[in-house]
Amino acid sequence: MDLMAQLGPLAFGSRLRRLSDLISRQASAVYQSFGIDFDPKWFTLFYLLSRKPPLSVTEIADELGFSHPAIIQLAKELELAGLISSEKSGKDSRKRLLSLSDKGRELLPELEKIWQAINELNTKLINKQRHNLIFAMEEMEETLAEEHYLSRFKTYFKMKQLDEIEIMDFDPTYREHFKRLNLAWIEKYFKVEEPDIRALSNPEGYIVEKGGRVFFARYNNEIVGTCALLKVNSSVYELGKMAVSPEAQGKQIGKKLCLHALEIARQLGARQVYLESNTSLTPALELYKKVGFYKVESSPSPYQRSNIKMQIDL
């Protein structure tokens, strides 16, 4: 049973490493058949030094795209084998320059004959494959050069998290979650005010029956977030009572709630949605900016904690 084959894309890097190890072991047998003690992993560094003047580790790393530690390790092995030598740079005594040793230059003609034959054989092997491995590797290298894998992973993982969040409309059975989630953040940063008590104690009468909507986010079968659309008039709604439990923060729940609320506002015929917040709530304000809200002049608010107003045009 080939576990890596079964794992498919999940083991992509490991399978490339396995293929590389297989090729290296079999190529090593080629050198041994000629009585040459040469490790295939030395090839690129040795070849580069055979075609260039003495080079520093930094110059080699830039040329080959390897890390400095990787170049240093290869250089140590080649120097121990007597195939390269290092000397201090005349301009900077801290920098060491690498070049082929006398033994390395003496061995080069025989190695070049082997490399020519390896190149021809590898070309035939690659051309026999249904997919050109060299082209595929070039495409993957270009793709990863355009954007780091970590950046791609973070973007993909955020989208995956969004897919795992279920947004639901108001149901009386969720009423206590609406209150619980909002009281948690209000009491943490501010004090509960009279408008809070009215809305959180009676979301049906204060929001829903007046033409507004209340939404809940469910993640792993738990209610972890909520927000509301409060109707001001037929074309203007207020986004409010946004709350996400601390344990579920960082999973894009607030973003999905916000985007869902804005989409519902569009469906209800809204032309504008505004919100009131506080400048101390930096993560929340960043979220609002990302989805399209912008700062506008504040107007009288029923909340003492409100010191910033933002809106979005739909």
Beta strands, then each sheet from edge to edge (+ up, - down):
strand 1: 55-56
strand 2: 84-88
strand 3: 96-100
strand 4: 166-169
strand 5: 213-219
strand 6: 222-233
strand 7: 236-244
strand 8: 272-277
strand 9: 294-296
strand 10: 308-313
sheet 1: 1+ 3- 2+
sheet 2: 4+ 5- 6+ 7- 8- 10+ 9-
end
